[in-house]
């Protein structure tokens, strides 16, 4: 973190175009390494986490949201059947644990989306079923009304047939 802070300070003091020549002349590591140190200095407020993990693991943890890094590093994760914290893992194992976490989150989000879709489908089917039941109820009422009208018409017809005809 301290190296990154110093590099950030130096870069801020240099004019445009002077950074890379200065870096090649004054330090013994590459531009990529310098960028990594500067990123660590920008991203980590607590030096203890970087001290415990080292630069490579600290960089790997940058794949996580800032709010989750410290808790992820402190938690144990299963690596080849063994529970390990981030400081106990190799950088490769840590990257794999982060990828596994990301995959689990994606799968959980997909499952949530499927559940939401299923719930929406269920709610729509219930609404459709209510509408169908209402249509069925109205159809029955209409059928009963028609049956009553038919009965009344038949009774009226029967009454007319049974009356004497005036000639």
Secondary structure, DSSP 8 states (H G I E B T S, - for coil): -HHHHHHHHHHHHS-TT-HHHHHHHH-SS-HHHHHHHHHHHHH-S-HHHHHHH-HHHHHHHTTS-HHHHHHHHHS-EEETTEEE-GGGS-HHHHHHHHHHHHHHHHHHHHHHHHHHHHHHHHHHHHHHHHHHHHHHHHHHHHHHHHHHHHHHHHHHHHHHHHS----
